[in-house]
Amino acid sequence: MAWLRSHKSPVKELRHPQLAEEDLATYCKAQDTGRIDVDDMRFGYFELGYQDVQRVLQPAYSMPMTLVGPDERVRMKTVHVFAAATNAIGTLIPPSNKVVRQPRRE
């Protein structure tokens, strides 16, 4: 907690929500999925998972969405998070791993 009290980086200014939409569009282009349905865009504070160590809460835009497979049979709910502060401390979501296609077995 001492680090948190000594950290002098209050939010100076918030980014425009359109930047969050542009970040999501860039993310979508990098994914090899069928379709992405964005349900909503919300403003709040980002909190890591239960077992993650986190020193500070950061303002963020979150976009709950559904990833739909190319044949529409597979659906997966997820959330895209974008740092809302202009002076954000690091990234909120680590970059996704590239899917490596396996060679066809004979």
Secondary structure, 3 states (H helix, E strand, C coil): CHHHHHCCCCCCCECCHHHHHHHHHHHHHHCCCCEEEECCCEEEEECCCCCCCCCCCEEEEEEEEEEECCCCCCEEEEEEEEECECCCCCCCCCCCCCCCCCCCCC
